[in-house]
Amino acid sequence: MQTTGITAVTLAVAAIFLSALAGCTLPRQKPETPAATSATAQTASIARGKLLHDTQCVACHDATIYTRSERLAKSYAEVREQVGAWQAKAGLLWSSADIDDASRYVNDAFYKYECPTHSC
């Protein structure tokens, strides 16, 4: 009998609460702009590239390879070319998206080369 009373009270409170909310409206969220969506996607891509780099690339070398004076890559395209070549030599079988993400991370973290719009 006690349980029924608690249940009835709980239902009554919930009904009052819901009826009070019935007249309320939540503010509409603005849809993301294409630029915001692009920035979010780029951030996610760089984060994924860091994960790929930190789990695969550092098995063979540390970050000093990117800051040495005799760098092999002199542009973003060459960074991507090197990432693609070395993942193949390591037998990683990365997709084009994997290579793009790792290239974006390495470029963003170390090289700072201008990235073509279609790539970044």
Backbone as JSON, one array per atom type, in Angstrom:
{
  "sequence": "MQTTGITAVTLAVAAIFLSALAGCTLPRQKPETPAATSATAQTASIARGKLLHDTQCVACHDATIYTRSERLAKSYAEVREQVGAWQAKAGLLWSSADIDDASRYVNDAFYKYECPTHSC",
  "N": [[0.83, -1.19, 0.0], [1.92, 1.23, 0.77], [3.8, 1.65, -1.31], [2.16, 2.23, -3.49], [1.14, 4.72, -2.81], [3.45, 6.31, -2.88], [4.11, 6.05, -5.56], [1.88, 7.26, -6.76], [2.16, 9.87, -5.81], [4.62, 10.53, -6.96], [3.94, 10.38, -9.69], [2.05, 12.45, -9.77], [3.62, 14.71, -9.17], [5.37, 14.62, -11.34], [3.53, 15.03, -13.42], [2.68, 17.66, -12.87], [5.1, 19.01, -13.21], [5.65, 18.48, -15.92], [3.45, 19.7, -17.12], [3.97, 22.32, -16.5], [6.2, 22.74, -18.02], [5.15, 22.56, -20.54], [4.35, 24.96, -21.7], [6.71, 26.17, -22.21], [9.35, 27.04, -24.42], [12.23, 25.94, -26.05], [15.2, 27.73, -26.9], [16.01, 28.08, -30.33], [18.69, 26.45, -31.87], [21.31, 27.81, -33.74], [21.99, 26.79, -37.01], [25.06, 25.21, -37.92], [27.53, 27.09, -39.61], [28.93, 26.77, -42.93], [31.68, 27.29, -42.74], [32.21, 26.85, -40.01], [31.56, 24.16, -39.82], [33.5, 23.13, -41.52], [35.83, 23.84, -40.14], [35.51, 22.29, -37.84], [35.6, 19.73, -38.94], [38.21, 19.77, -39.93], [39.69, 19.99, -37.55], [39.02, 17.54, -36.38], [40.16, 15.85, -38.27], [42.9, 16.44, -38.02], [43.29, 15.62, -35.38], [42.79, 12.88, -35.65], [44.87, 12.29, -37.38], [47.03, 12.75, -35.69], [46.68, 10.65, -33.9], [47.13, 8.45, -35.63], [49.8, 9.0, -36.33], [51.06, 8.94, -33.79], [50.66, 6.31, -33.04], [51.8, 4.79, -35.04], [53.95, 6.02, -36.65], [55.9, 6.92, -34.81], [57.04, 4.6, -34.01], [59.22, 4.14, -35.55], [60.66, 6.54, -35.71], [61.4, 9.66, -33.97], [60.07, 12.97, -33.25], [62.11, 14.7, -34.01], [62.93, 14.29, -36.57], [61.38, 15.89, -38.17], [62.2, 18.42, -37.66], [64.81, 18.72, -38.36], [67.68, 20.13, -40.05], [68.13, 19.32, -42.69], [65.63, 18.77, -44.07], [63.41, 16.67, -45.87], [60.95, 17.26, -47.01], [59.66, 20.06, -48.57], [57.36, 21.43, -48.97], [53.74, 21.4, -48.58], [52.67, 19.45, -50.29], [54.87, 17.79, -50.62], [55.19, 16.89, -48.01], [52.91, 15.29, -47.76], [53.51, 13.45, -49.74], [55.8, 12.19, -48.62], [54.69, 11.09, -46.26], [52.9, 9.27, -47.41], [54.71, 7.61, -48.81], [56.33, 6.55, -46.74], [54.47, 5.23, -45.09], [53.73, 3.22, -46.79], [56.19, 1.86, -47.1], [56.39, 0.89, -44.55], [54.42, -0.94, -44.58], [51.77, -0.39, -43.9], [49.33, 0.01, -45.22], [47.56, 2.23, -45.45], [44.63, 4.18, -46.09], [43.74, 6.7, -48.53], [42.53, 8.77, -47.12], [43.58, 8.32, -44.56], [46.28, 8.92, -45.02], [46.0, 11.61, -45.74], [45.02, 12.68, -43.28], [47.15, 12.12, -41.47], [49.15, 13.57, -42.74], [48.13, 16.17, -42.55], [48.24, 16.5, -39.77], [51.06, 16.27, -39.23], [52.0, 18.4, -40.77], [50.62, 20.55, -39.57], [51.59, 20.43, -36.94], [54.4, 20.55, -37.15], [55.66, 21.4, -39.71], [54.24, 23.59, -40.9], [53.55, 24.49, -43.46], [51.86, 26.13, -46.17], [48.68, 24.96, -46.86], [47.05, 23.43, -49.54], [43.76, 24.39, -50.51], [41.98, 22.37, -51.35], [43.02, 20.2, -50.04], [43.02, 20.62, -47.33]],
  "CA": [[0.0, 0.0, 0.0], [2.86, 2.35, 0.85], [4.4, 1.84, -2.61], [1.17, 2.84, -4.36], [1.08, 6.13, -2.43], [4.67, 6.96, -3.39], [3.99, 6.08, -7.01], [0.87, 8.26, -7.08], [2.77, 11.19, -5.55], [5.64, 10.72, -8.0], [3.25, 10.66, -10.94], [1.42, 13.76, -9.66], [4.7, 15.71, -9.28], [5.83, 14.58, -12.74], [2.49, 15.65, -14.24], [2.75, 19.1, -12.63], [6.35, 19.47, -13.82], [5.49, 18.44, -17.38], [2.48, 20.71, -17.56], [4.64, 23.62, -16.39], [7.11, 22.84, -19.15], [4.43, 22.53, -21.8], [4.32, 26.29, -22.28], [8.07, 26.65, -22.45], [10.0, 26.65, -25.67], [13.68, 26.06, -26.0], [15.7, 28.55, -27.99], [16.52, 27.33, -31.46], [20.12, 26.54, -32.1], [21.64, 28.21, -35.1], [22.72, 25.74, -37.72], [26.47, 25.55, -38.12], [27.87, 27.64, -40.91], [29.88, 25.91, -43.63], [33.04, 27.52, -42.21], [32.31, 26.17, -38.71], [31.58, 22.73, -40.11], [34.81, 22.84, -42.1], [36.83, 23.93, -39.06], [35.31, 21.12, -36.98], [36.11, 18.57, -39.68], [39.67, 19.88, -39.99], [40.18, 19.66, -36.22], [38.88, 16.08, -36.22], [41.13, 15.22, -39.16], [44.22, 16.6, -37.41], [43.32, 14.75, -34.19], [42.93, 11.51, -36.14], [46.23, 12.19, -37.91], [47.93, 12.62, -34.53], [46.53, 9.28, -33.41], [47.85, 7.59, -36.57], [51.23, 9.29, -36.17], [51.55, 8.51, -32.48], [50.61, 4.86, -32.91], [52.54, 4.12, -36.1], [55.19, 6.67, -37.11], [56.91, 7.01, -33.75], [57.68, 3.3, -33.84], [60.48, 4.18, -36.3], [61.41, 7.79, -35.5], [60.75, 10.66, -33.11], [59.71, 14.22, -33.93], [63.27, 15.47, -34.48], [63.06, 14.12, -38.02], [60.65, 16.98, -38.82], [62.82, 19.72, -37.37], [66.22, 18.7, -38.76], [67.99, 21.14, -41.07], [68.04, 18.73, -44.03], [64.29, 18.24, -44.27], [63.11, 16.18, -47.22], [59.74, 17.92, -47.49], [59.78, 21.53, -48.66], [56.01, 21.96, -49.21], [52.7, 20.49, -48.08], [52.57, 18.31, -51.21], [55.98, 16.89, -50.33], [54.89, 16.25, -46.72], [51.96, 14.22, -48.06], [54.25, 12.44, -50.5], [56.65, 11.46, -47.68], [53.82, 10.28, -45.4], [52.43, 8.16, -48.23], [55.82, 6.69, -49.11], [56.79, 5.83, -45.55], [53.46, 4.27, -44.61], [53.8, 2.06, -47.69], [57.39, 1.11, -46.74], [56.12, 0.23, -43.27], [53.38, -1.95, -44.81], [50.58, -0.03, -43.12], [48.13, -0.05, -46.07], [46.65, 3.32, -45.12], [43.79, 4.74, -47.15], [44.07, 8.08, -48.89], [42.08, 9.6, -46.0], [44.57, 8.16, -43.49], [47.47, 9.69, -45.43], [45.62, 13.03, -45.61], [44.93, 13.04, -41.87], [48.5, 12.13, -40.89], [49.87, 14.69, -43.36], [47.62, 17.41, -41.94], [48.79, 16.59, -38.41], [52.5, 16.54, -39.28], [52.17, 19.76, -41.27], [50.12, 21.49, -38.56], [52.42, 20.38, -35.74], [55.84, 20.76, -37.36], [56.14, 22.1, -40.9], [53.51, 24.86, -41.05], [53.46, 24.89, -44.87], [50.51, 26.47, -46.63], [48.0, 23.76, -47.31], [46.08, 23.71, -50.59], [42.38, 24.38, -50.05], [41.35, 21.07, -51.6], [43.62, 19.18, -49.16], [42.84, 20.92, -45.9]],
  "C": [[0.86, 1.25, 0.0], [3.44, 2.67, -0.54], [3.45, 2.55, -3.56], [1.07, 4.33, -4.07], [2.27, 6.9, -2.97], [4.59, 7.09, -4.9], [3.0, 7.15, -7.44], [1.43, 9.66, -6.89], [3.79, 11.5, -6.63], [5.0, 11.08, -9.33], [2.62, 12.05, -10.92], [2.46, 14.87, -9.82], [5.18, 15.78, -10.73], [4.82, 15.26, -13.65], [2.51, 17.17, -14.09], [3.97, 19.69, -13.33], [6.21, 19.53, -15.34], [4.5, 19.47, -17.88], [3.08, 22.11, -17.46], [5.58, 23.82, -17.58], [6.4, 22.95, -20.49], [4.4, 23.9, -22.47], [5.69, 26.84, -22.63], [8.55, 26.21, -23.82], [11.5, 26.84, -25.49], [14.16, 26.94, -27.14], [16.24, 27.66, -29.1], [18.02, 27.52, -31.58], [20.34, 26.95, -33.54], [22.34, 27.04, -35.78], [24.17, 26.18, -37.92], [26.67, 26.1, -39.52], [28.82, 26.68, -41.6], [31.31, 26.07, -43.1], [33.23, 26.81, -40.88], [32.37, 24.67, -38.9], [32.94, 22.32, -40.65], [35.89, 22.87, -41.03], [36.73, 22.73, -38.13], [35.86, 19.88, -37.65], [37.63, 18.59, -39.74], [40.28, 19.52, -38.64], [40.12, 18.16, -35.98], [39.91, 15.34, -37.06], [42.53, 15.29, -38.56], [44.34, 15.71, -36.17], [43.48, 13.28, -34.6], [44.33, 11.28, -36.7], [47.25, 12.05, -36.79], [47.88, 11.21, -33.97], [47.29, 8.3, -34.32], [49.36, 7.75, -36.4], [51.77, 8.68, -34.88], [51.52, 6.99, -32.29], [51.46, 4.13, -33.94], [53.92, 4.74, -36.38], [56.29, 6.68, -36.05], [57.55, 5.66, -33.43], [59.05, 3.28, -34.51], [61.31, 5.44, -36.04], [60.66, 8.71, -34.55], [60.55, 11.94, -33.91], [60.9, 15.02, -34.43], [63.48, 15.33, -35.98], [62.38, 15.28, -38.77], [61.36, 18.32, -38.65], [64.3, 19.77, -37.77], [66.45, 19.69, -39.9], [67.88, 20.59, -42.48], [66.7, 18.02, -44.24], [64.11, 17.76, -45.71], [61.93, 16.93, -47.82], [59.89, 19.43, -47.43], [58.44, 22.2, -48.96], [55.0, 20.97, -48.64], [52.59, 19.26, -48.98], [53.68, 17.31, -50.94], [55.82, 16.2, -48.97], [53.97, 15.06, -46.98], [52.65, 13.09, -48.82], [55.11, 11.57, -49.58], [55.81, 10.56, -46.76], [53.33, 9.06, -46.18], [53.51, 7.13, -48.5], [56.22, 5.88, -47.88], [55.75, 4.89, -44.98], [53.47, 3.04, -45.5], [55.02, 1.2, -47.36], [57.2, 0.34, -45.44], [55.04, -0.85, -43.41], [52.08, -1.66, -44.1], [49.27, -0.1, -43.9], [47.1, 1.02, -45.72], [45.83, 3.71, -46.34], [44.28, 6.15, -47.47], [43.66, 9.04, -47.77], [43.04, 9.51, -44.82], [45.81, 9.0, -43.78], [47.19, 11.18, -45.31], [45.63, 13.47, -44.15], [46.32, 13.11, -41.21], [49.32, 13.29, -41.46], [49.43, 16.02, -42.76], [48.21, 17.58, -40.53], [50.27, 16.98, -38.44], [52.76, 17.97, -39.76], [51.76, 20.78, -40.21], [51.05, 21.56, -37.35], [53.87, 20.81, -35.98], [56.2, 21.66, -38.54], [55.52, 23.48, -41.1], [53.5, 25.38, -42.49], [52.02, 25.25, -45.19], [49.9, 25.22, -47.25], [47.0, 24.13, -48.4], [44.65, 23.54, -50.07], [41.72, 23.01, -50.24], [41.9, 19.96, -50.69], [43.32, 19.41, -47.69], [41.5, 21.52, -45.57]]
}
